[in-house]
Amino acid sequence: MLPGRSPKPWVSMLLAILFVLTLTLPFLSTDYLAGPTTPFDVVQAGSIHWGFVIAAALLWFGVQLFWRAPAEATKLGLAASATVVWLCLLFFFNFHQTFAEAQSGTGDKGAVAFFALMGGLGVVLLWTRFLADEISF
């Protein structure tokens, strides 16, 4: 490791990917864990799935809190993690609302799309801070 260089942004980004994988991997889904060949019912499978998700989130949060690194490295790690989670939301979430959902007023896909757009604005603002040149007068 070079002096003055911290691997915290890379570790933070990898832990964000781990967090997204715990949400999306098929063998950690409730449907797979509560299948006919497994000894778990739906409640136990949901507890196992969300236990892995919460463990990955706590691991990421612990790295952000307890890893001593320069403030810029921490901010860069947070920006990279936010970007990874936002991009995964855009790639993996099904924003298509069916006709039945639209007629009955159920479904939250429009709200998720709105907050995904607002999250994109936040990610752009975060990266503007890192990519902008300093202006001196």
Order of alpha helices (4+ residues) and beta strands (2+ residues): alpha-alpha-alpha-alpha-alpha-alpha
